[in-house]
């Protein structure tokens, strides 16, 4: 999608009632026209947010302030420099950490997205919670989900209950009130500046209240991360069609649970039967 096409499609969604727009990736800050896209979206009466690997955040601080984008999710699966390099294939740990501190110094709302994988980084859960003690960091522990080419297996899933069990042995915390459409279950460690939350997609799905919609970089609309079907919004737009009926049809076709691809016990999932893109191609 071009910047103008993104603006046109976003305008349609806003007219249909969308109140929040989040830019995700791949890595959204790599787009040469990122500034143009963000300035166009800032014209709409919505809250703006972004999910990024944090590498290039320092180059856009002033743009974020100008456009009113105050909430950033930083994808960070480890606080170990060498493990970071192994997972991301990039030697950018110090740059990312410096940028996180830069955001905090400039009063941005910073969330950290950590995908917890058993045997890989589950031993760092307490380090992430400790990080919230003296900094207003909001950690999001995410259960490992099955997507194309991400080597998912049931044994790698570290569940919501397992996370709370680990954390409760070291920290006292209270349950915070979640908003109706929240996908994360939020908690406040006592005496900490920040918070932590868990996105329990695999062990305790939240499909009945989820209102997220995704538009891929090539203009396909997904009504769920796991949806098999996609609506070609960009194709219709380029053909001069009204995309509103297509958007509504896509929303109405949403499966009751997890894209209709699987349900129930995640330990019984056969990944060979899942028809979906990789997460990087979906956006997130």
Kinemage of the C-alpha trace (Angstrom):
@kinemage 1
@onewidth
@group {chain A} dominant
@subgroup {mainchain}
@vectorlist {calphas} color= white
{ca unk a 1} P 0.000 0.000 0.000
{ca unk a 2} L 1.172 3.503 -0.763
{ca unk a 3} L 0.923 6.259 1.839
{ca unk a 4} L -2.110 7.715 0.044
{ca unk a 5} L -3.819 4.322 -0.094
{ca unk a 6} L -3.198 3.795 3.611
{ca unk a 7} L -4.762 7.192 4.295
{ca unk a 8} L -7.844 6.416 2.188
{ca unk a 9} L -8.386 3.000 3.766
{ca unk a 10} L -7.805 4.372 7.276
{ca unk a 11} L -10.359 7.115 6.636
{ca unk a 12} L -12.964 4.487 5.775
{ca unk a 13} L -12.258 2.539 8.962
{ca unk a 14} L -12.483 5.712 11.045
{ca unk a 15} L -15.859 6.557 9.495
{ca unk a 16} L -16.983 3.071 10.525
{ca unk a 17} L -16.063 3.779 14.144
{ca unk a 18} L -12.410 2.832 14.591
{ca unk a 19} L -10.870 4.846 17.459
{ca unk a 20} L -7.309 3.532 17.528
{ca unk a 21} L -4.738 2.809 14.835
{ca unk a 22} L -1.533 0.890 15.531
{ca unk a 23} L 1.318 0.637 13.040
{ca unk a 24} L 3.173 -2.664 13.214
{ca unk a 25} L 5.630 -4.621 11.090
{ca unk a 26} L 7.913 -6.217 10.074
{ca unk a 27} L 9.465 -2.989 11.198
{ca unk a 28} L 7.339 0.086 10.384
{ca unk a 29} L 10.175 2.562 10.931
{ca unk a 30} L 12.065 1.068 7.983
{ca unk a 31} L 9.560 2.455 5.462
{ca unk a 32} L 11.043 5.444 3.660
{ca unk a 33} L 7.627 7.106 3.694
{ca unk a 34} L 6.948 6.405 7.379
{ca unk a 35} L 6.869 10.105 8.256
{ca unk a 36} L 4.345 10.785 5.507
{ca unk a 37} L 2.147 7.894 6.641
{ca unk a 38} L 2.147 8.988 10.266
{ca unk a 39} L 1.384 12.621 9.402
{ca unk a 40} L -1.563 11.494 7.272
{ca unk a 41} L -2.958 9.261 10.030
{ca unk a 42} L -2.519 11.995 12.633
{ca unk a 43} L -5.277 13.981 10.908
{ca unk a 44} L -7.891 11.481 12.067
{ca unk a 45} L -9.646 11.593 15.475
{ca unk a 46} L -7.956 8.424 16.722
{ca unk a 47} L -5.250 7.477 19.188
{ca unk a 48} L -2.051 6.429 17.448
{ca unk a 49} L 0.328 3.701 18.584
{ca unk a 50} L 3.179 1.728 17.126
{ca unk a 51} L 4.908 -1.616 17.623
{ca unk a 52} L 8.611 -1.505 16.801
{ca unk a 53} L 11.860 -3.336 17.483
{ca unk a 54} L 13.117 -0.052 18.952
{ca unk a 55} L 16.247 0.179 16.847
{ca unk a 56} L 15.445 3.471 15.063
{ca unk a 57} L 13.153 5.139 17.609
{ca unk a 58} L 15.623 7.924 18.347
{ca unk a 59} L 15.278 9.233 14.778
{ca unk a 60} L 11.541 9.804 15.158
{ca unk a 61} L 11.068 11.196 18.673
{ca unk a 62} L 10.131 14.670 17.470
{ca unk a 63} L 7.772 13.260 14.816
{ca unk a 64} L 6.023 11.196 17.494
{ca unk a 65} L 5.544 14.320 19.586
{ca unk a 66} L 4.254 16.338 16.620
{ca unk a 67} L 1.676 13.710 15.680
{ca unk a 68} L 0.574 12.950 19.235
{ca unk a 69} L 1.790 9.353 19.100
{ca unk a 70} L 2.539 8.691 22.759
{ca unk a 71} L 2.276 4.902 23.077
{ca unk a 72} L 4.941 2.521 21.810
{ca unk a 73} L 5.260 -1.243 22.131
{ca unk a 74} L 8.871 -2.402 21.942
{ca unk a 75} L 9.402 -6.039 20.947
{ca unk a 76} L 12.088 -7.387 23.283
{ca unk a 77} L 12.297 -11.080 24.181
{ca unk a 78} L 15.409 -10.986 26.370
{ca unk a 79} L 17.482 -8.706 28.586
{ca unk a 80} L 20.631 -10.678 27.790
{ca unk a 81} L 22.850 -9.057 25.166
{ca unk a 82} L 24.155 -12.290 23.660
{ca unk a 83} L 20.751 -13.959 23.652
{ca unk a 84} L 19.296 -10.852 21.993
{ca unk a 85} L 21.868 -11.169 19.227
{ca unk a 86} L 21.064 -14.866 18.810
{ca unk a 87} L 17.293 -14.321 18.647
{ca unk a 88} L 17.227 -11.205 16.437
{ca unk a 89} L 20.383 -11.820 14.368
{ca unk a 90} L 21.262 -8.174 15.109
{ca unk a 91} L 23.855 -6.693 17.451
{ca unk a 92} L 21.583 -3.827 18.492
{ca unk a 93} L 20.842 -4.547 22.151
{ca unk a 94} L 22.483 -1.399 23.524
{ca unk a 95} L 20.799 0.750 20.878
{ca unk a 96} L 17.369 -0.644 21.761
{ca unk a 97} L 17.906 -0.192 25.504
{ca unk a 98} L 19.147 3.358 24.995
{ca unk a 99} L 16.059 4.138 22.924
{ca unk a 100} L 13.744 2.704 25.569
{ca unk a 101} L 15.351 4.988 28.149
{ca unk a 102} L 15.079 7.902 25.706
{ca unk a 103} L 11.341 7.295 25.355
{ca unk a 104} L 10.902 7.183 29.128
{ca unk a 105} L 12.870 10.417 29.532
{ca unk a 106} L 10.461 12.035 27.080
{ca unk a 107} L 7.372 10.759 28.952
{ca unk a 108} L 6.201 8.243 26.356
{ca unk a 109} L 4.026 5.314 27.454
{ca unk a 110} L 6.295 2.323 26.877
{ca unk a 111} L 5.155 -1.288 26.722
{ca unk a 112} L 7.582 -4.171 26.291
{ca unk a 113} L 6.338 -7.171 24.314
{ca unk a 114} L 8.083 -10.349 25.466
{ca unk a 115} L 7.097 -13.624 23.813
{ca unk a 116} L 7.804 -16.238 26.491
{ca unk a 117} L 9.259 -19.499 25.173
{ca unk a 118} L 9.932 -22.393 27.511
{ca unk a 119} L 13.599 -23.260 27.617
{ca unk a 120} L 14.552 -20.087 25.748
{ca unk a 121} L 13.688 -17.082 27.890
{ca unk a 122} L 11.195 -18.170 30.559
{ca unk a 123} L 14.041 -17.878 33.068
{ca unk a 124} L 14.035 -14.105 32.512
{ca unk a 125} L 10.435 -13.430 33.556
{ca unk a 126} L 11.494 -12.185 36.998
{ca unk a 127} L 14.146 -9.903 35.457
{ca unk a 128} L 11.458 -8.226 33.378
{ca unk a 129} L 9.230 -7.748 36.424
{ca unk a 130} L 12.202 -6.335 38.357
{ca unk a 131} L 12.696 -3.846 35.508
{ca unk a 132} L 9.301 -2.330 36.364
{ca unk a 133} L 10.352 -1.521 39.941
{ca unk a 134} L 12.050 1.807 39.322
{ca unk a 135} L 10.891 2.585 35.775
{ca unk a 136} L 7.353 3.138 34.411
{ca unk a 137} L 7.747 0.168 32.062
{ca unk a 138} L 4.690 -1.915 31.193
{ca unk a 139} L 5.731 -5.467 30.326
{ca unk a 140} L 3.478 -7.680 28.216
{ca unk a 141} L 4.275 -11.387 28.579
{ca unk a 142} L 2.880 -13.136 25.495
{ca unk a 143} L 2.192 -16.841 25.214
{ca unk a 144} L 4.029 -18.412 22.270
{ca unk a 145} L 1.575 -18.745 19.354
{ca unk a 146} L 1.714 -20.959 16.243
{ca unk a 147} L 2.471 -19.161 12.979
{ca unk a 148} L 4.065 -20.209 9.732
{ca unk a 149} L 7.818 -20.858 10.071
{ca unk a 150} L 8.154 -19.847 13.744
{ca unk a 151} L 9.030 -23.403 14.903
{ca unk a 152} L 6.086 -23.499 17.295
{ca unk a 153} L 5.470 -26.585 19.356
{ca unk a 154} L 3.263 -27.222 22.367
{ca unk a 155} L 6.234 -27.897 24.627
{ca unk a 156} L 7.510 -24.336 24.092
{ca unk a 157} L 4.345 -22.691 25.446
{ca unk a 158} L 4.776 -21.163 28.901
{ca unk a 159} L 1.245 -20.499 30.078
{ca unk a 160} L -0.435 -17.632 31.897
{ca unk a 161} L -0.787 -19.704 35.066
{ca unk a 162} L 2.850 -20.770 34.937
{ca unk a 163} L 3.940 -17.137 34.579
{ca unk a 164} L 1.875 -16.018 37.565
{ca unk a 165} L 3.212 -18.924 39.604
{ca unk a 166} L 6.804 -17.887 38.895
{ca unk a 167} L 6.159 -14.203 39.606
{ca unk a 168} L 4.165 -14.812 42.799
{ca unk a 169} L 7.125 -16.586 44.403
{ca unk a 170} L 9.145 -13.356 44.314
{ca unk a 171} L 6.652 -10.479 44.106
{ca unk a 172} L 3.353 -9.429 45.601
{ca unk a 173} L 0.960 -7.985 43.039
{ca unk a 174} L -2.658 -7.050 42.576
{ca unk a 175} L -4.978 -7.595 39.619
{ca unk a 176} L -5.760 -4.363 37.798
{ca unk a 177} L -9.106 -3.685 36.167
{ca unk a 178} L -9.058 -4.562 32.472
{ca unk a 179} L -11.117 -2.720 29.888
{ca unk a 180} L -13.823 -4.730 28.129
{ca unk a 181} L -11.872 -5.214 24.895
{ca unk a 182} L -8.408 -5.640 26.423
{ca unk a 183} L -6.377 -8.583 25.197
{ca unk a 184} L -3.962 -8.421 28.141
{ca unk a 185} L -4.644 -9.292 31.767
{ca unk a 186} L -2.918 -6.542 33.766
{ca unk a 187} L -1.222 -6.706 37.173
{ca unk a 188} L 0.505 -4.195 39.443
{ca unk a 189} L 3.513 -5.347 41.491
{ca unk a 190} L 3.312 -3.611 44.865
{ca unk a 191} L 5.771 -0.742 45.164
{ca unk a 192} L 6.699 -0.775 41.475
{ca unk a 193} L 6.437 2.172 39.103
{ca unk a 194} L 5.474 -0.054 36.197
{ca unk a 195} L 3.155 -2.994 35.604
{ca unk a 196} L 3.077 -6.359 33.881
{ca unk a 197} L 0.393 -8.149 31.935
{ca unk a 198} L -0.142 -11.462 30.198
{ca unk a 199} L -1.609 -12.085 26.753
{ca unk a 200} L -2.943 -15.611 27.237
{ca unk a 201} L -3.947 -16.490 23.667
{ca unk a 202} L -3.174 -20.186 23.964
{ca unk a 203} L -4.250 -21.162 27.487
{ca unk a 204} L -7.059 -18.638 28.127
{ca unk a 205} L -8.249 -17.090 24.823
{ca unk a 206} L -10.145 -13.797 24.911
{ca unk a 207} L -11.897 -14.103 21.543
{ca unk a 208} L -15.365 -13.222 22.820
{ca unk a 209} L -14.327 -9.626 23.578
{ca unk a 210} L -11.532 -9.049 21.039
{ca unk a 211} L -12.303 -6.220 18.594
{ca unk a 212} L -8.967 -6.072 16.748
{ca unk a 213} L -8.788 -5.914 12.964
{ca unk a 214} L -5.581 -6.147 10.953
{ca unk a 215} L -4.592 -4.775 7.587
{ca unk a 216} L -1.485 -6.363 6.092
{ca unk a 217} L 1.147 -4.376 4.198
{ca unk a 218} L -0.280 -5.702 0.925
{ca unk a 219} L -3.776 -4.494 1.790
{ca unk a 220} L -5.467 -7.689 2.971
{ca unk a 221} L -7.827 -7.473 5.936
{ca unk a 222} L -7.752 -10.163 8.621
{ca unk a 223} L -10.461 -10.238 11.280
{ca unk a 224} L -8.243 -12.361 13.544
{ca unk a 225} L -4.542 -13.128 13.849
{ca unk a 226} L -5.387 -16.736 13.022
{ca unk a 227} L -7.978 -16.149 10.319
{ca unk a 228} L -7.536 -18.275 7.240
{ca unk a 229} L -9.557 -15.989 4.997
{ca unk a 230} L -8.588 -12.447 4.025
{ca unk a 231} L -10.463 -9.617 2.325
{ca unk a 232} L -8.587 -7.891 -0.500
{ca unk a 233} L -9.242 -4.291 0.553
{ca unk a 234} L -6.442 -2.818 -1.552
{ca unk a 235} L -7.504 -4.683 -4.683
{ca unk a 236} L -11.039 -3.370 -4.345
{ca unk a 237} L -9.789 0.177 -3.734
{ca unk a 238} L -7.595 0.102 -6.827
{ca unk a 239} L -10.562 -1.153 -8.855
{ca unk a 240} L -12.540 1.894 -7.779
{ca unk a 241} L -14.937 -0.114 -5.602
{ca unk a 242} L -16.524 0.966 -2.326
{ca unk a 243} L -14.522 -0.918 0.296
{ca unk a 244} L -17.046 -0.415 3.112
{ca unk a 245} L -19.201 -3.483 2.274
{ca unk a 246} L -16.039 -5.611 2.034
{ca unk a 247} L -14.869 -4.477 5.475
{ca unk a 248} L -18.270 -5.183 7.028
{ca unk a 249} L -18.477 -8.602 5.385
{ca unk a 250} L -15.034 -9.513 6.693
{ca unk a 251} L -15.997 -8.542 10.244
{ca unk a 252} L -19.263 -10.485 10.082
{ca unk a 253} L -17.412 -13.588 8.893
{ca unk a 254} L -15.181 -13.677 11.964
{ca unk a 255} L -15.004 -17.134 13.523
{ca unk a 256} L -16.149 -17.642 17.090
{ca unk a 257} L -12.677 -18.542 18.295
{ca unk a 258} L -9.057 -18.319 17.096
{ca unk a 259} L -9.875 -17.819 13.455
{ca unk a 260} L -11.724 -21.122 13.330
{ca unk a 261} L -8.365 -22.853 12.943
{ca unk a 262} L -8.253 -24.521 16.349
{ca unk a 263} L -9.884 -24.398 19.755
{ca unk a 264} L -9.778 -26.097 23.091
{ca unk a 265} L -6.559 -27.647 24.375
{ca unk a 266} L -3.552 -26.016 22.669
{ca unk a 267} L -1.578 -29.200 23.375
{ca unk a 268} L -3.663 -30.958 20.716
{ca unk a 269} L -2.959 -28.446 17.930
{ca unk a 270} L -1.643 -29.938 14.707
{ca unk a 271} L 0.383 -27.148 13.113
{ca unk a 272} L 0.308 -28.971 9.780
{ca unk a 273} L -3.393 -28.122 9.533
{ca unk a 274} L -3.018 -24.395 10.238
{ca unk a 275} L -3.385 -22.218 7.136
{ca unk a 276} L -1.977 -18.754 7.867
{ca unk a 277} L 0.825 -16.321 7.130
{ca unk a 278} L 3.923 -15.845 9.232
{ca unk a 279} L 3.542 -13.203 11.952
{ca unk a 280} L 5.902 -10.824 10.184
{ca unk a 281} L 3.649 -10.917 7.091
{ca unk a 282} L 0.505 -10.355 9.144
{ca unk a 283} L 1.886 -7.405 11.074
{ca unk a 284} L 2.864 -7.632 14.697
